[in-house]
Amino acid sequence: MPVSVVVPVHGTAPYLEHTLLSVMAQTLKPRQFLIVLDRADPTVRDRVALVAPTARLLDSAGDGPCNARNTGLALVDTDYV
């Protein structure tokens, strides 16, 4: 049962590293791991690359968390998110 994970990120995301590690530690690994940057701090890209190198980074228009989630959901190719 393949799953996808979509994580919207806004600002500096103080809990981002914990979130990424939690996703990576799951028994069922996601087929897709999408991180949508919504006005995220530039350092977030570097942090994601170090902690979750298999994650795909996407940019959102900065219209808030709903649109950031929808940006990720539009690219999901699994039945479960």
N, C-alpha and C positions, 0 to 999 in steps of 0.2 A: 504494500500500500504506500505509494510515493506521496510525500507531502511537500508543501512549500511553506516557507516562513517569510512574512513581510514585516519589517521593522521600520516604522517612520522615526526619523531623528530630527529634533529641533534644537537649535542652540548648541550648547556644549555637551548635552546629554550626560550628566554626571554618573548615571548608572549604565551607560552603554557597554562598557567592558564586561560587567557582570551579566548583562543581558546576552551578549554574544557568547560568552563562555557557557551560559546555561543552555543556549540553543545547541552549541557544539557538543555538549555533554549528554544530550538525549540519547536514549537507546536506539530510537528510530531516527536516523540522520535525514535531514531534509534533502530532497533532490534539488530544490531551488532555495537559495537563501538570499533574499532581496532586501537591501537596506536603502531606504528612500530618504535622501537628505533634503530637508525642508528648512532652508535658512540655517543650515548647520555651520558650526565653527569650522574653519579650514583644517584644524588639527584632527577633526573626526576622521577624515580619509586615512591619515597615517595610522591612527589607532585601530581602525577596522582592518587595514592591511596587515598589521602585526598580529592581531588577535584572531581574525577570521579571514584568512587569505582566499578562501573559496567563495566568499560572499560577493555578490554583484552589487556595485554601488550605482544608484540612480539619482538623478537630480529632479526635484519637484519645483514647481513655479513659485513656491513660497506662499501658497494659499491656505496653509493650515493642515492639521493632522488628517482630516477626512480626505482631502485631495491627495495628500501624500500616500495614504493607504490605497486609494483608488488607482494611483499611478502604478504602484506595485501589483495590485490585483489584476490590472489590465495585461500584465506580462506573465501571469501564473499559468503553467501548463499542466497542473495536477488537479485531481478532484478534491483534494483536501488541503486546507490552508490553516 
